Amino acid sequence: MRFLPTAYWSWFLGLCTTLVQGETRPNILFLFSDDHALRTIGAYPGSINKTPNLDRIADEGAIFTHSFNVNSICCPSRAAILTGKHSQANGVIGNSAKWNGKQWVYSREIGKAGYQTGLIGKWHLKGNPTDEFQHWEILSGKGGQGSYFNPTFLSAKGESRVTGHSTKIITDKALDWLNNRDSEKPFLLCAQYKTPHIHRLPPPNRMEGYDDRTFPVPDTFFDDFSTRSSFVSKTWMALKGMKGHVLNIAPTEEEINQNPKIRPPFLQEMNPRQRKAWHAAYDSRNLELRKMKEEGKLEGKEAQLYVYQRFIKDYIRCIDGLDDQVGRILSFLDETGLAKNTLVIYSSDQGFFTGEHGWAEKRWMYEESFKSPLLMRWPGVIKPQTRISELVQNIDLAPTLIEAAGLPIPKSVHGLPLQPIFSGKKTKPWRKDLLYQYFDGGTPENRGPYNMPRHEGVRDTRYKLISFYEYGQWELYDLQTDPHEVNNLYKNPSMKPQIERLKKRLAELKKGYGL
């Protein structure tokens, strides 16, 4: 027994503590980010970087390899998590839709049941919180995005600006809330980070590094879209279109000192010390870029590959900063003894294209965008190093947390509690397929800000069928033989039985959810 891994001993001690104390309701810590791609979490297959603290959650708990969202865009994803319902049912079908805070949400119900509840960080719904959480402090400004540096926070008491980087500030506020909560009550705390959302500004201590490293390029980076619907290649999310400040390209410190008017807005938001750190890291990169352009080294594909490296390095620097802060929180749980009875969840509002198909965005039903990371640690309930391959969706989080708090799940909730699959106590078959719907695209006459269409579809354990219903176009993928989704099989005669089956399931799922 003494040779068992440390993670198993932690799980066993957590189980013993639960039995001795007779407390079956765990504390709940929900860590949440924005636009986090699975390939930039070390615990996931094919990862291109290291995230030791996020990986610790997976190692000491469970990693979900087939976790998906219902609508791959910020506001709808957050509403789906709060309500456990698909977008049409909760009313937030797109980023401009208003949030109805009076509807059923899991956090309010948990608060009514005796939990102390708090949300700190990025809320990003159109309508501030009211009583969804007993305590809330949310990023304010920029349409709810907030700033990376010296952000403004809004609470029930008003607005205040805080000096520092938002990733660390959110952690500071979360730890302060945990330190000052009512320790006689179990807690639900949602710490929701802006990172790695565009414009990607790493914290000062993570701005350096990776200059001598070349990150692998996705296999589909130069995708020609030859089998896809006609509009797919015309979407406005290609990495090759990135330039200027979104890649942290700006004048040098010396140039700005000579002419302060050319300082870009994102640098104006920083204080002198922060700007000093930024220039120390980025001026040499930007001078090298100028030199390469002058020497004619950035033409055609080489220019696209350069943009990819600039993008992915800043993306990963932001993830490094996030992982540092996750480590602080996990250490706090250890030091205070809270780890033994705290369910820790890490997820993101959606996945993200990090160069796949040449893109840097989300929205599509394609895997990189449709999938969301999901890690869970629950001592005494989830065995360490559990790997879960069942199809789960972000609507499952609300019923999972409601059940963890010992409360009944309303019949109106679309999601399923995850306890049967991570506790090994499945009494009936798990779901075999998932529904996806994206509404923020435009019409054939006006496709909207990303020049992309509305679409919906169904995915099972092998096949994916996508309907671009306003165009009468379809796509079908065999994910077993074509995991990168480059070969649309919809016009393949041999696929007719699968197409008919999936069209039927798409209609059944929508009807079953009342959509």
Kinemage of the C-alpha trace (Angstrom):
@kinemage 1
@onewidth
@group {chain A} dominant
@subgroup {mainchain}
@vectorlist {calphas} color= white
{ca met a 1} P 0.000 0.000 0.000
{ca arg a 2} L 2.827 2.410 0.745
{ca phe a 3} L 3.816 2.280 -2.935
{ca leu a 4} L 0.525 3.738 -4.155
{ca pro a 5} L 0.836 7.135 -5.920
{ca thr a 6} L 0.385 10.209 -3.755
{ca ala a 7} L -2.776 11.160 -5.637
{ca tyr a 8} L -4.451 7.920 -4.567
{ca trp a 9} L -3.598 8.532 -0.904
{ca ser a 10} L -5.135 12.012 -1.200
{ca trp a 11} L -8.286 10.496 -2.668
{ca phe a 12} L -8.448 7.868 0.097
{ca leu a 13} L -7.923 10.445 2.862
{ca gly a 14} L -10.624 12.615 1.327
{ca leu a 15} L -13.020 9.682 1.399
{ca cys a 16} L -12.173 8.960 5.065
{ca thr a 17} L -12.651 12.617 6.011
{ca thr a 18} L -16.046 12.690 4.334
{ca leu a 19} L -17.154 9.549 6.142
{ca val a 20} L -15.916 10.734 9.548
{ca gln a 21} L -17.392 14.218 9.295
{ca gly a 22} L -20.638 13.003 7.802
{ca glu a 23} L -20.562 15.966 5.402
{ca thr a 24} L -21.671 14.864 1.968
{ca arg a 25} L -21.919 18.319 0.420
{ca pro a 26} L -18.594 19.472 -1.004
{ca asn a 27} L -17.296 22.958 -1.380
{ca ile a 28} L -17.277 23.874 -5.069
{ca leu a 29} L -14.511 25.824 -6.792
{ca phe a 30} L -15.187 26.485 -10.464
{ca leu a 31} L -12.159 27.847 -12.372
{ca phe a 32} L -13.095 29.173 -15.793
{ca ser a 33} L -11.219 30.756 -18.699
{ca asp a 34} L -12.066 32.184 -22.108
{ca asp a 35} L -11.111 30.573 -25.450
{ca his a 36} L -8.835 27.840 -24.108
{ca ala a 37} L -7.809 25.272 -26.726
{ca leu a 38} L -7.324 21.686 -25.610
{ca arg a 39} L -3.952 21.445 -27.346
{ca thr a 40} L -2.573 24.044 -24.921
{ca ile a 41} L -3.298 22.012 -21.781
{ca gly a 42} L -0.534 19.557 -20.965
{ca ala a 43} L -2.897 16.799 -19.819
{ca tyr a 44} L -4.661 16.567 -23.179
{ca pro a 45} L -3.369 14.419 -26.053
{ca gly a 46} L -1.298 16.348 -28.569
{ca ser a 47} L -0.529 19.202 -26.199
{ca ile a 48} L 2.185 21.609 -27.362
{ca asn a 49} L 3.001 23.148 -23.952
{ca lys a 50} L 3.167 22.393 -20.239
{ca thr a 51} L 0.535 23.328 -17.648
{ca pro a 52} L 1.632 21.582 -14.435
{ca asn a 53} L -1.067 23.038 -12.196
{ca leu a 54} L -3.972 22.373 -14.532
{ca asp a 55} L -2.510 18.914 -15.107
{ca arg a 56} L -2.545 18.352 -11.356
{ca ile a 57} L -6.350 18.627 -11.359
{ca ala a 58} L -6.504 15.946 -14.041
{ca asp a 59} L -3.921 13.745 -12.340
{ca glu a 60} L -5.670 13.910 -8.977
{ca gly a 61} L -9.110 13.643 -10.530
{ca ala a 62} L -10.607 13.248 -13.987
{ca ile a 63} L -9.981 14.517 -17.494
{ca phe a 64} L -12.908 14.576 -19.919
{ca thr a 65} L -11.651 13.927 -23.444
{ca his a 66} L -15.005 14.460 -25.157
{ca ser a 67} L -16.418 17.564 -23.478
{ca phe a 68} L -18.355 19.924 -25.750
{ca asn a 69} L -20.328 23.163 -25.633
{ca val a 70} L -23.803 23.821 -27.060
{ca asn a 71} L -22.958 27.103 -28.822
{ca ser a 72} L -19.316 28.078 -29.249
{ca ile a 73} L -19.351 31.733 -28.323
{ca cys a 74} L -18.870 33.578 -25.022
{ca cys a 75} L -22.263 34.751 -23.780
{ca pro a 76} L -24.319 31.736 -24.911
{ca ser a 77} L -21.817 29.323 -23.399
{ca arg a 78} L -21.908 31.073 -20.019
{ca ala a 79} L -25.703 31.144 -20.035
{ca ala a 80} L -25.824 27.427 -20.881
{ca ile a 81} L -23.595 26.633 -17.912
{ca leu a 82} L -25.653 28.705 -15.485
{ca thr a 83} L -29.009 27.292 -16.617
{ca gly a 84} L -28.163 23.799 -17.850
{ca lys a 85} L -30.159 24.573 -20.979
{ca his a 86} L -29.569 25.086 -24.691
{ca ser a 87} L -29.430 28.644 -26.007
{ca gln a 88} L -32.970 28.937 -27.329
{ca ala a 89} L -34.336 27.768 -23.980
{ca asn a 90} L -32.305 30.200 -21.834
{ca gly a 91} L -32.698 33.107 -24.266
{ca val a 92} L -29.011 33.858 -24.885
{ca ile a 93} L -28.621 32.741 -28.495
{ca gly a 94} L -25.805 35.181 -29.321
{ca asn a 95} L -23.420 37.697 -27.821
{ca ser a 96} L -25.897 40.551 -28.151
{ca ala a 97} L -28.816 38.716 -26.498
{ca lys a 98} L -29.948 39.991 -23.099
{ca trp a 99} L -29.523 37.845 -20.020
{ca asn a 100} L -32.671 37.005 -18.080
{ca gly a 101} L -31.395 36.769 -14.520
{ca lys a 102} L -34.796 35.818 -13.153
{ca gln a 103} L -34.754 32.366 -14.716
{ca trp a 104} L -33.582 29.255 -12.858
{ca val a 105} L -29.800 29.114 -12.380
{ca tyr a 106} L -27.859 26.535 -10.410
{ca ser a 107} L -25.902 29.076 -8.340
{ca arg a 108} L -29.005 30.708 -6.870
{ca glu a 109} L -30.463 27.343 -5.890
{ca ile a 110} L -27.205 26.296 -4.236
{ca gly a 111} L -27.147 29.585 -2.338
{ca lys a 112} L -30.701 28.999 -1.101
{ca ala a 113} L -29.581 25.593 0.169
{ca gly a 114} L -27.073 27.085 2.610
{ca tyr a 115} L -23.985 27.596 0.451
{ca gln a 116} L -22.076 30.857 0.470
{ca thr a 117} L -21.738 31.814 -3.202
{ca gly a 118} L -19.456 34.150 -5.111
{ca leu a 119} L -18.413 35.003 -8.643
{ca ile a 120} L -15.236 36.941 -9.387
{ca gly a 121} L -13.894 37.844 -12.812
{ca lys a 122} L -15.371 37.745 -16.285
{ca trp a 123} L -19.182 37.611 -16.333
{ca his a 124} L -19.725 38.789 -19.919
{ca leu a 125} L -23.499 38.527 -20.081
{ca lys a 126} L -25.723 41.382 -21.232
{ca gly a 127} L -27.162 42.312 -17.862
{ca asn a 128} L -25.254 42.460 -14.577
{ca pro a 129} L -25.730 39.783 -11.918
{ca thr a 130} L -28.468 40.361 -9.381
{ca asp a 131} L -29.104 37.498 -6.957
{ca glu a 132} L -27.560 34.723 -9.050
{ca phe a 133} L -24.605 34.968 -6.659
{ca gln a 134} L -24.567 36.386 -3.142
{ca his a 135} L -21.271 38.148 -3.864
{ca trp a 136} L -19.999 39.253 -7.251
{ca glu a 137} L -17.161 41.331 -8.648
{ca ile a 138} L -16.989 41.348 -12.419
{ca leu a 139} L -14.713 42.824 -15.064
{ca ser a 140} L -16.245 45.992 -16.461
{ca gly a 141} L -15.744 47.854 -19.723
{ca lys a 142} L -15.007 46.775 -23.289
{ca gly a 143} L -18.386 45.145 -23.659
{ca gly a 144} L -17.885 43.071 -20.543
{ca gln a 145} L -14.433 41.894 -21.594
{ca gly a 146} L -12.525 44.120 -19.221
{ca ser a 147} L -8.839 44.981 -19.572
{ca tyr a 148} L -5.836 42.770 -18.975
{ca phe a 149} L -3.945 45.573 -17.238
{ca asn a 150} L -5.338 47.722 -14.434
{ca pro a 151} L -8.906 46.526 -14.994
{ca thr a 152} L -12.077 48.047 -13.626
{ca phe a 153} L -14.291 45.803 -11.506
{ca leu a 154} L -17.993 46.280 -10.953
{ca ser a 155} L -19.798 45.026 -7.851
{ca ala a 156} L -23.067 45.796 -6.098
{ca lys a 157} L -21.178 48.617 -4.364
{ca gly a 158} L -20.018 50.278 -7.588
{ca glu a 159} L -16.877 50.382 -9.746
{ca ser a 160} L -13.217 50.407 -8.768
{ca arg a 161} L -10.022 50.209 -10.769
{ca val a 162} L -7.324 47.817 -9.570
{ca thr a 163} L -3.621 48.030 -10.429
{ca gly a 164} L -2.075 44.888 -11.849
{ca his a 165} L -2.785 42.117 -14.344
{ca ser a 166} L -6.327 40.750 -14.386
{ca thr a 167} L -5.297 37.093 -14.101
{ca lys a 168} L -3.490 37.701 -10.820
{ca ile a 169} L -6.055 40.220 -9.556
{ca ile a 170} L -8.915 37.752 -10.036
{ca thr a 171} L -6.940 35.170 -8.075
{ca asp a 172} L -6.147 37.694 -5.330
{ca lys a 173} L -9.822 38.549 -5.015
{ca ala a 174} L -10.820 34.882 -5.032
{ca leu a 175} L -8.367 34.031 -2.253
{ca asp a 176} L -9.469 37.056 -0.254
{ca trp a 177} L -13.100 35.917 -0.562
{ca leu a 178} L -12.161 32.414 0.558
{ca asn a 179} L -10.233 33.770 3.526
{ca asn a 180} L -13.100 35.970 4.662
{ca arg a 181} L -16.096 33.771 3.930
{ca asp a 182} L -18.364 32.246 6.567
{ca ser a 183} L -16.354 29.107 7.328
{ca glu a 184} L -19.411 27.419 8.857
{ca lys a 185} L -21.013 27.165 5.418
{ca pro a 186} L -19.949 25.204 2.344
{ca phe a 187} L -19.023 27.495 -0.537
{ca leu a 188} L -19.462 27.847 -4.278
{ca leu a 189} L -16.855 30.141 -5.826
{ca cys a 190} L -16.552 30.821 -9.553
{ca ala a 191} L -13.212 32.426 -10.498
{ca gln a 192} L -13.591 33.405 -14.135
{ca tyr a 193} L -10.574 34.636 -16.098
{ca lys a 194} L -10.343 36.784 -19.227
{ca thr a 195} L -7.273 34.981 -20.496
{ca pro a 196} L -6.406 33.856 -23.195
{ca his a 197} L -9.002 35.992 -25.005
{ca ile a 198} L -7.804 38.493 -27.585
{ca his a 199} L -5.992 40.965 -27.224
{ca arg a 200} L -3.531 38.551 -25.617
{ca leu a 201} L -1.401 40.400 -23.085
{ca pro a 202} L 0.548 38.095 -20.767
{ca pro a 203} L 1.413 39.163 -17.223
{ca pro a 204} L 4.829 40.890 -16.995
{ca asn a 205} L 6.592 37.852 -15.526
{ca arg a 206} L 5.409 35.755 -18.485
{ca met a 207} L 6.157 38.145 -21.341
{ca glu a 208} L 9.623 36.726 -21.884
{ca gly a 209} L 10.396 33.251 -23.190
{ca tyr a 210} L 9.747 31.079 -26.255
{ca asp a 211} L 11.716 33.371 -28.592
{ca asp a 212} L 14.012 30.494 -29.531
{ca arg a 213} L 11.227 27.924 -29.757
{ca thr a 214} L 9.199 26.997 -32.830
{ca phe a 215} L 5.805 25.576 -31.946
{ca pro a 216} L 4.353 22.833 -34.164
{ca val a 217} L 1.993 23.951 -36.894
{ca pro a 218} L -1.387 22.162 -37.106
{ca asp a 219} L -1.698 19.677 -39.956
{ca thr a 220} L -4.591 21.664 -41.423
{ca phe a 221} L -2.905 25.062 -41.244
{ca phe a 222} L -2.855 25.392 -45.039
{ca asp a 223} L -6.268 23.799 -45.521
{ca asp a 224} L -7.643 24.421 -49.023
{ca phe a 225} L -11.284 23.793 -47.988
{ca ser a 226} L -11.793 21.888 -51.235
{ca thr a 227} L -14.594 19.636 -49.972
{ca arg a 228} L -16.321 22.135 -47.704
{ca ser a 229} L -19.309 24.380 -48.242
{ca ser a 230} L -18.542 27.399 -50.393
{ca phe a 231} L -18.524 30.006 -47.631
{ca val a 232} L -16.227 28.201 -45.165
{ca ser a 233} L -13.005 29.482 -46.716
{ca lys a 234} L -14.351 33.040 -46.755
{ca thr a 235} L -14.838 33.327 -43.002
{ca trp a 236} L -13.081 36.305 -41.413
{ca met a 237} L -10.988 34.449 -38.868
{ca ala a 238} L -7.851 33.540 -40.803
{ca leu a 239} L -4.585 34.015 -38.924
{ca lys a 240} L -3.024 35.561 -42.008
{ca gly a 241} L -5.318 38.551 -41.475
{ca met a 242} L -3.902 39.299 -38.035
{ca lys a 243} L -1.671 42.333 -37.742
{ca gly a 244} L -0.739 45.234 -35.527
{ca his a 245} L -1.643 45.350 -31.869
{ca val a 246} L -3.430 41.951 -31.806
{ca leu a 247} L 0.009 40.413 -32.387
{ca asn a 248} L 1.658 42.857 -29.970
{ca ile a 249} L 3.292 44.743 -32.819
{ca ala a 250} L 3.854 48.383 -31.875
{ca pro a 251} L 6.449 51.153 -31.970
{ca thr a 252} L 9.453 50.799 -29.689
{ca glu a 253} L 9.817 52.567 -26.359
{ca glu a 254} L 12.337 54.985 -27.852
{ca glu a 255} L 10.026 55.863 -30.747
{ca ile a 256} L 7.076 56.465 -28.432
{ca asn a 257} L 9.183 58.619 -26.116
{ca gln a 258} L 10.000 60.787 -29.102
{ca asn a 259} L 6.344 60.973 -30.137
{ca pro a 260} L 3.889 59.931 -27.370
{ca lys a 261} L 0.949 60.294 -29.770
{ca ile a 262} L 1.865 57.022 -31.480
{ca arg a 263} L 1.473 54.985 -28.283
{ca pro a 264} L -1.300 52.452 -28.989
{ca pro a 265} L -4.339 52.295 -26.661
{ca phe a 266} L -3.366 49.009 -25.018
{ca leu a 267} L -0.064 50.512 -23.868
{ca gln a 268} L -1.850 53.619 -22.641
{ca glu a 269} L -3.817 51.396 -20.240
{ca met a 270} L -0.575 50.262 -18.595
{ca asn a 271} L 1.347 52.187 -15.965
{ca pro a 272} L 5.020 53.109 -16.611
{ca arg a 273} L 6.375 50.006 -14.881
{ca gln a 274} L 4.123 47.701 -16.864
{ca arg a 275} L 4.989 49.427 -20.141
{ca lys a 276} L 8.672 49.075 -19.300
{ca ala a 277} L 8.248 45.315 -18.961
{ca trp a 278} L 6.274 45.123 -22.200
{ca his a 279} L 8.879 47.044 -24.202
{ca ala a 280} L 11.680 44.971 -22.696
{ca ala a 281} L 10.026 41.840 -24.039
{ca tyr a 282} L 8.531 43.014 -27.330
{ca asp a 283} L 10.725 45.772 -28.779
{ca ser a 284} L 13.428 43.349 -29.904
{ca arg a 285} L 10.798 41.064 -31.489
{ca asn a 286} L 9.275 43.961 -33.379
{ca leu a 287} L 12.638 45.266 -34.556
{ca glu a 288} L 13.453 41.771 -35.836
{ca leu a 289} L 10.129 41.738 -37.665
{ca arg a 290} L 11.003 44.986 -39.439
{ca lys a 291} L 14.367 43.586 -40.432
{ca met a 292} L 12.817 40.410 -41.858
{ca lys a 293} L 10.349 42.456 -43.884
{ca glu a 294} L 13.122 44.682 -45.255
{ca glu a 295} L 15.085 41.604 -46.285
{ca gly a 296} L 12.062 40.133 -48.048
{ca lys a 297} L 11.875 37.101 -45.761
{ca leu a 298} L 8.171 37.370 -45.000
{ca glu a 299} L 6.348 36.569 -48.192
{ca gly a 300} L 3.559 34.085 -48.897
{ca lys a 301} L 3.512 31.054 -46.629
{ca glu a 302} L 6.496 32.294 -44.642
{ca ala a 303} L 4.515 35.352 -43.616
{ca gln a 304} L 1.591 33.170 -42.502
{ca leu a 305} L 3.898 30.935 -40.481
{ca tyr a 306} L 5.465 33.966 -38.823
{ca val a 307} L 2.041 35.276 -37.801
{ca tyr a 308} L 1.192 31.860 -36.386
{ca gln a 309} L 4.316 31.822 -34.210
{ca arg a 310} L 3.663 35.352 -32.937
{ca phe a 311} L 0.077 34.414 -32.125
{ca ile a 312} L 0.676 31.032 -30.494
{ca lys a 313} L 3.553 32.251 -28.330
{ca asp a 314} L 1.465 35.045 -26.814
{ca tyr a 315} L -1.442 32.635 -26.420
{ca ile a 316} L 0.757 30.230 -24.462
{ca arg a 317} L 2.341 33.017 -22.422
{ca cys a 318} L -1.184 33.923 -21.291
{ca ile a 319} L -1.858 30.272 -20.450
{ca asp a 320} L 1.379 30.161 -18.440
{ca gly a 321} L 0.120 33.107 -16.397
{ca leu a 322} L -3.207 31.352 -15.850
{ca asp a 323} L -1.536 28.117 -14.794
{ca asp a 324} L 0.555 30.019 -12.254
{ca gln a 325} L -2.605 31.370 -10.641
{ca val a 326} L -4.325 27.973 -10.634
{ca gly a 327} L -1.285 26.747 -8.725
{ca arg a 328} L -1.752 29.476 -6.110
{ca ile a 329} L -5.356 28.462 -5.564
{ca leu a 330} L -4.572 24.747 -5.314
{ca ser a 331} L -1.822 25.514 -2.795
{ca phe a 332} L -4.271 27.567 -0.740
{ca leu a 333} L -6.701 24.644 -0.641
{ca asp a 334} L -3.881 22.356 0.514
{ca glu a 335} L -2.607 24.738 3.192
{ca thr a 336} L -6.047 25.387 4.669
{ca gly a 337} L -7.216 21.771 4.576
{ca leu a 338} L -10.053 22.693 2.207
{ca ala a 339} L -8.762 20.402 -0.547
{ca lys a 340} L -10.161 17.336 1.234
{ca asn a 341} L -13.775 18.327 0.658
{ca thr a 342} L -13.667 20.646 -2.336
{ca leu a 343} L -14.819 19.772 -5.832
{ca val a 344} L -12.479 21.642 -8.191
{ca ile a 345} L -13.552 22.133 -11.795
{ca tyr a 346} L -11.582 23.722 -14.619
{ca ser a 347} L -13.213 24.550 -17.920
{ca ser a 348} L -13.494 27.240 -20.575
{ca asp a 349} L -16.446 28.785 -22.373
{ca gln a 350} L -15.353 27.053 -25.574
{ca gly a 351} L -12.352 25.706 -27.353
{ca phe a 352} L -10.387 27.701 -29.914
{ca phe a 353} L -8.734 27.309 -33.290
{ca thr a 354} L -5.014 27.764 -32.700
{ca gly a 355} L -4.032 27.595 -36.351
{ca glu a 356} L -6.225 24.668 -37.403
{ca his a 357} L -7.657 25.417 -40.865
{ca gly a 358} L -5.553 28.580 -40.707
{ca trp a 359} L -7.901 30.093 -38.135
{ca ala a 360} L -7.792 31.828 -34.757
{ca glu a 361} L -11.392 31.955 -33.513
{ca lys a 362} L -14.272 29.707 -32.422
{ca arg a 363} L -17.992 29.611 -33.432
{ca trp a 364} L -17.833 26.606 -35.776
{ca met a 365} L -19.079 23.115 -34.963
{ca tyr a 366} L -15.686 21.768 -35.999
{ca glu a 367} L -13.919 19.918 -33.190
{ca glu a 368} L -11.375 22.509 -32.047
{ca ser a 369} L -14.125 25.051 -31.396
{ca phe a 370} L -16.912 22.653 -30.399
{ca lys a 371} L -14.814 20.957 -27.713
{ca ser a 372} L -14.227 22.591 -24.337
{ca pro a 373} L -11.619 21.521 -21.774
{ca leu a 374} L -13.028 19.906 -18.640
{ca leu a 375} L -11.012 18.754 -15.619
{ca met a 376} L -12.449 17.754 -12.228
{ca arg a 377} L -10.978 16.812 -8.853
{ca trp a 378} L -13.225 15.556 -6.046
{ca pro a 379} L -11.400 13.614 -3.303
{ca gly a 380} L -13.313 10.562 -2.158
{ca val a 381} L -15.624 10.645 -5.169
{ca ile a 382} L -13.475 10.819 -8.316
{ca lys a 383} L -10.545 8.429 -8.364
{ca pro a 384} L -7.207 9.927 -9.402
{ca gln a 385} L -6.159 9.619 -13.036
{ca thr a 386} L -9.702 8.929 -14.208
{ca arg a 387} L -10.114 9.332 -17.948
{ca ile a 388} L -13.648 9.885 -19.221
{ca ser a 389} L -14.439 9.467 -22.916
{ca glu a 390} L -18.240 9.721 -22.800
{ca leu a 391} L -19.903 12.607 -24.645
{ca val a 392} L -20.554 15.412 -22.162
{ca gln a 393} L -21.651 18.989 -22.714
{ca asn a 394} L -21.489 22.253 -20.791
{ca ile a 395} L -25.211 22.012 -19.986
{ca asp a 396} L -24.223 19.067 -17.769
{ca leu a 397} L -22.371 21.247 -15.274
{ca ala a 398} L -25.450 22.817 -13.657
{ca pro a 399} L -27.163 19.494 -12.842
{ca thr a 400} L -23.835 18.038 -11.701
{ca leu a 401} L -23.341 20.825 -9.166
{ca ile a 402} L -26.979 20.792 -8.103
{ca glu a 403} L -26.731 17.065 -7.378
{ca ala a 404} L -23.409 17.562 -5.570
{ca ala a 405} L -25.188 20.039 -3.280
{ca gly a 406} L -27.862 17.441 -2.520
{ca leu a 407} L -30.630 19.220 -4.418
{ca pro a 408} L -33.208 17.896 -6.902
{ca ile a 409} L -32.635 18.620 -10.597
{ca pro a 410} L -35.586 20.345 -12.293
{ca lys a 411} L -37.096 18.493 -15.241
{ca ser a 412} L -36.671 21.640 -17.342
{ca val a 413} L -32.862 21.290 -17.247
{ca his a 414} L -31.459 19.830 -20.480
{ca gly a 415} L -28.147 18.593 -19.092
{ca leu a 416} L -27.355 15.407 -17.216
{ca pro a 417} L -25.497 15.073 -13.907
{ca leu a 418} L -22.034 13.653 -14.508
{ca gln a 419} L -21.890 11.669 -11.265
{ca pro a 420} L -22.846 8.320 -12.869
{ca ile a 421} L -19.890 8.406 -15.251
{ca phe a 422} L -17.185 9.711 -12.911
{ca ser a 423} L -18.289 7.651 -9.911
{ca gly a 424} L -18.535 4.424 -11.884
{ca lys a 425} L -22.189 3.934 -10.917
{ca lys a 426} L -23.934 4.103 -14.284
{ca thr a 427} L -27.316 2.412 -14.035
{ca lys a 428} L -28.407 3.196 -17.588
{ca pro a 429} L -26.662 3.927 -20.914
{ca trp a 430} L -25.113 7.358 -21.334
{ca arg a 431} L -26.086 9.680 -24.189
{ca lys a 432} L -24.910 8.674 -27.651
{ca asp a 433} L -25.031 12.029 -29.428
{ca leu a 434} L -25.002 15.802 -28.976
{ca leu a 435} L -26.843 18.800 -30.429
{ca tyr a 436} L -25.005 21.971 -31.473
{ca gln a 437} L -26.554 25.277 -32.583
{ca tyr a 438} L -24.857 28.541 -33.560
{ca phe a 439} L -27.040 31.610 -34.131
{ca asp a 440} L -24.654 34.572 -34.247
{ca gly a 441} L -23.935 34.239 -37.939
{ca gly a 442} L -25.738 36.310 -40.512
{ca thr a 443} L -28.141 35.624 -43.342
{ca pro a 444} L -27.129 34.870 -46.937
{ca glu a 445} L -27.606 38.585 -47.625
{ca asn a 446} L -25.596 39.712 -44.587
{ca arg a 447} L -23.457 37.071 -42.917
{ca gly a 448} L -22.579 39.186 -39.932
{ca pro a 449} L -19.280 40.293 -38.379
{ca tyr a 450} L -17.381 37.075 -39.125
{ca asn a 451} L -18.882 36.500 -42.556
{ca met a 452} L -20.123 33.095 -41.485
{ca pro a 453} L -23.525 31.399 -41.484
{ca arg a 454} L -25.794 30.134 -38.773
{ca his a 455} L -25.647 26.379 -38.465
{ca glu a 456} L -26.596 23.416 -36.344
{ca gly a 457} L -25.749 19.754 -36.208
{ca val a 458} L -25.478 16.469 -34.416
{ca arg a 459} L -22.345 14.588 -33.360
{ca asp a 460} L -22.210 10.998 -32.146
{ca thr a 461} L -19.231 8.865 -31.204
{ca arg a 462} L -18.118 8.596 -34.836
{ca tyr a 463} L -20.001 10.884 -37.221
{ca lys a 464} L -20.832 14.570 -37.374
{ca leu a 465} L -23.561 16.092 -39.541
{ca ile a 466} L -23.702 19.888 -39.945
{ca ser a 467} L -26.616 21.790 -41.473
{ca phe a 468} L -26.115 25.256 -42.960
{ca tyr a 469} L -29.864 25.518 -43.145
{ca glu a 470} L -30.185 28.975 -44.667
{ca tyr a 471} L -28.128 27.795 -47.624
{ca gly a 472} L -29.497 24.277 -47.976
{ca gln a 473} L -25.947 22.932 -47.586
{ca trp a 474} L -24.703 20.052 -45.447
{ca glu a 475} L -21.424 18.548 -44.294
{ca leu a 476} L -20.749 15.051 -42.978
{ca tyr a 477} L -17.542 13.857 -41.355
{ca asp a 478} L -16.332 10.441 -40.284
{ca leu a 479} L -14.320 11.414 -37.206
{ca gln a 480} L -12.756 7.974 -36.986
{ca thr a 481} L -11.056 8.153 -40.385
{ca asp a 482} L -10.953 11.949 -40.713
{ca pro a 483} L -10.393 13.489 -37.257
{ca his a 484} L -9.269 16.811 -38.770
{ca glu a 485} L -12.533 17.208 -40.711
{ca val a 486} L -11.128 17.956 -44.147
{ca asn a 487} L -13.133 15.425 -46.178
{ca asn a 488} L -16.831 16.267 -46.418
{ca leu a 489} L -18.650 13.000 -47.193
{ca tyr a 490} L -22.130 14.393 -47.637
{ca lys a 491} L -22.234 13.692 -51.378
{ca asn a 492} L -20.758 10.213 -50.999
{ca pro a 493} L -23.525 7.733 -51.956
{ca ser a 494} L -22.267 5.154 -49.449
{ca met a 495} L -23.009 7.615 -46.634
{ca lys a 496} L -26.724 7.891 -47.384
{ca pro a 497} L -27.815 5.585 -44.496
{ca gln a 498} L -25.717 7.555 -42.014
{ca ile a 499} L -27.024 10.878 -43.349
{ca glu a 500} L -30.636 9.782 -43.042
{ca arg a 501} L -30.024 8.454 -39.544
{ca leu a 502} L -28.305 11.643 -38.381
{ca lys a 503} L -30.913 13.942 -39.918
{ca lys a 504} L -33.539 12.025 -37.976
{ca arg a 505} L -31.518 12.332 -34.761
{ca leu a 506} L -31.037 16.067 -35.310
{ca ala a 507} L -34.801 16.524 -35.513
{ca glu a 508} L -35.371 14.254 -32.504
{ca leu a 509} L -32.871 16.092 -30.342
{ca lys a 510} L -34.368 19.494 -31.115
{ca lys a 511} L -37.858 18.185 -30.395
{ca gly a 512} L -36.705 16.460 -27.221
{ca tyr a 513} L -35.240 19.703 -25.893
{ca gly a 514} L -38.291 21.672 -26.976
{ca leu a 515} L -36.304 23.797 -29.438
